[in-house]
Amino acid sequence: MEERIQKLISACGLASRRAAEEWIVGGRVTVNGERARLGDRADLDRDIVLVDGKPLTPGGGRTYLMLNKPRGYVTTLADEKGRKTVSDLVSGCGARVWPVGRLDMDSEGLLLLTDDGTLTHQLLHPSHEVEKEYLVWVTGNVNKALPILSASMTLDGERLAPARVCRGRDSGGVHQLSVVIHQGKNRQVRRMCAQAGLEVLRLKRIREGTLSLDRTLEPGGWRPLTEDELLQLTGPLSGD
C-alpha cells in the first residue's frame, strides 16, 4: 500500500510524522537509492526505504496486537484479586505488551495491546477524539431512551459530547444498539444507558478509529496487526 514516507516512518514506530518530516528534509531517508523529498510516497512491499542507511520495516521491532477480549477478563497486566487478565491471553506473543485503554470485565470485543508508548498516547489522549463503536444489547424503553442517549449527557459532573446511536435488531424484548463515542470515561456506555433507563445485557466494542474487529477471531483469540491496520491507526484518527 503506497503511503507518504513520513507516515510509513511513523507507522513503523521510529518517530512521529513531524520528526520524520525533519529527517526527510535533513537527507536521512532514501527510497530505492534516491534521497527522499517531502511529498514522496512508497510501498514497503515494493520499495526499499532506508533511514540512516537501515531498512524501514513495519513495526520497527514493536509489537501491535488485536485481541477479541472475552467477558470475564480484566483489562490489566496483573490483578491483586487473582482474576483472569488480558495479559494471560497474549502471554505467548513474545513481548511485554500493555492494553490500550480499557474494557471492563463484563465487556468484550476489540482491544489493542502494544509496547509502543507513542501510539498508546495518540489513541488515548482526549485531544485526538478517537471514535469507538460498540454494539450494545439492552432491555427497556428504547424509543424513550434514544433521544436521551443521542443528546449531550453528564457523567461525574462532566458534559459529554453527544453520542451517535443507531437502533439495530429487536428480538424477544432485547434491543441491539450501535453506540459511537470518542470520550473514554469509566464504564461510559453502560452508565449512559442506565441514565436513559436501559439495562445492558451485553456490550461489545467492534471498532476503534478506522480499525474494526476481525470477525474471524474467536473470543480470547489474538493476532498481530497487519501493515495496513497499523497505518490506519497512525493516520488521521477520529473520536471506548
SVG drawing of the C-alpha trace seen along z (x, -y; Angstrom):
<svg xmlns="http://www.w3.org/2000/svg" viewBox="-40 -20 64 39">
<polyline fill="none" stroke="black" stroke-width="0.4" points="0.0,0.0 1.6,-3.3 1.7,-6.0 3.7,-9.2 7.2,-8.5 6.6,-10.3 3.5,-8.2 5.4,-5.0 8.2,-6.0 5.6,-6.8 3.7,-3.6 7.0,-1.7 7.4,-3.2 10.6,-5.1 9.3,-8.7 6.3,-11.0 5.3,-12.2 6.6,-15.7 10.0,-14.3 10.0,-12.0 9.5,-15.1 12.5,-16.7 14.5,-13.5 13.4,-13.7 14.4,-17.3 17.7,-16.5 18.5,-13.9 18.4,-10.9 15.8,-9.0 16.2,-7.3 13.8,-5.5 15.3,-2.9 18.7,-4.7 17.4,-8.2 17.1,-10.9 13.5,-11.2 11.7,-14.5 8.6,-15.7 5.5,-14.5 7.2,-11.3 5.3,-8.1 6.4,-4.5 5.1,-0.9 7.2,1.2 6.2,4.3 7.8,2.9 10.2,0.1 13.4,0.1 13.2,-2.7 16.3,-3.4 16.5,-5.6 20.2,-6.4 21.1,-3.5 18.9,-1.0 15.9,0.7 12.5,-0.6 10.4,2.4 6.7,2.5 6.5,2.2 10.2,1.2 10.6,4.0 7.5,3.0 4.5,5.3 0.9,4.5 -1.8,7.0 -5.6,7.2 -7.4,9.2 -11.0,10.2 -11.4,9.8 -14.0,12.2 -16.1,11.5 -14.6,12.5 -11.2,10.9 -9.9,7.7 -8.0,5.2 -4.8,5.1 -1.4,6.7 -1.9,8.1 -4.8,8.3 -4.5,8.2 -7.8,10.1 -6.4,13.0 -8.9,12.5 -8.0,13.5 -6.3,10.8 -6.0,10.0 -2.2,10.4 -2.9,14.1 -4.5,14.4 -1.5,12.9 1.3,14.3 2.7,16.2 3.2,13.1 6.9,12.8 6.8,9.2 5.7,7.4 2.7,5.5 0.0,3.5 -3.6,2.8 -4.5,-0.5 -7.5,-1.7 -10.0,0.4 -12.9,2.8 -14.5,3.7 -14.6,7.3 -18.2,7.9 -17.5,6.3 -15.9,7.9 -14.6,7.2 -11.8,5.2 -8.8,4.5 -5.4,3.3 -2.2,4.2 1.3,2.9 4.7,1.9 4.6,-1.4 4.1,-4.3 3.7,-6.9 0.8,-5.1 -0.8,-4.5 -0.7,-8.2 -2.1,-9.0 -5.0,-6.7 -5.9,-7.6 -5.3,-11.4 -8.7,-13.2 -7.4,-15.8 -7.3,-13.1 -11.0,-12.2 -10.6,-8.6 -14.1,-7.1 -15.1,-3.9 -18.1,-1.9 -20.0,0.5 -22.8,3.0 -25.0,3.0 -27.8,5.4 -30.3,3.8 -33.8,4.1 -36.1,1.2 -38.0,-1.5 -35.7,-2.2 -38.0,-4.7 -37.8,-6.9 -34.0,-6.2 -32.8,-7.1 -33.2,-10.8 -31.5,-10.9 -28.6,-8.8 -28.1,-11.0 -28.2,-14.2 -25.4,-15.7 -25.3,-13.9 -23.4,-14.5 -21.3,-11.9 -19.3,-12.8 -20.2,-16.4 -18.6,-16.5 -20.6,-17.3 -20.2,-14.6 -20.2,-15.1 -23.4,-13.7 -23.1,-10.0 -24.2,-8.6 -26.8,-6.0 -28.5,-3.7 -31.1,-1.1 -30.5,2.4 -32.4,5.7 -35.0,6.4 -35.6,10.0 -37.7,11.2 -37.7,7.8 -33.9,7.4 -32.8,4.4 -29.5,4.0 -27.9,0.6 -24.8,-0.8 -23.2,-3.5 -20.3,-5.6 -18.4,-7.8 -14.9,-9.3 -14.5,-10.0 -13.4,-7.2 -14.9,-7.7 -15.1,-4.6 -17.9,-2.3 -19.2,-5.2 -21.6,-3.4 -23.1,-1.3 -23.7,-4.4 -25.2,-6.3 -27.6,-3.5 -28.5,-3.4 -29.2,-7.1 -31.5,-6.6 -33.4,-3.8 -31.9,-0.8 -30.4,2.3 -27.3,3.5 -27.2,7.3 -24.1,7.4 -21.6,4.9 -19.1,5.4 -16.6,3.0 -16.3,3.5 -14.3,0.5 -11.6,-1.9 -10.8,-4.8 -11.0,-3.2 -9.8,0.2 -12.6,2.9 -12.6,6.1 -11.5,9.1 -14.7,11.2 -12.6,14.4 -11.1,14.0 -12.8,16.3 -13.3,14.8 -9.8,14.9 -8.1,15.0 -5.5,12.5 -3.2,11.8 -0.6,9.1 -1.9,6.1 -1.2,6.1 0.8,3.3 -2.4,1.7 -4.1,1.8 -1.0,0.2 -1.1,-2.6 -4.8,-3.1 -4.0,-3.7 -1.2,-6.1 -3.1,-8.1 -5.7,-10.7 -7.9,-9.5 -11.5,-10.3 -13.3,-10.0 -14.3,-3.5"/>
</svg>
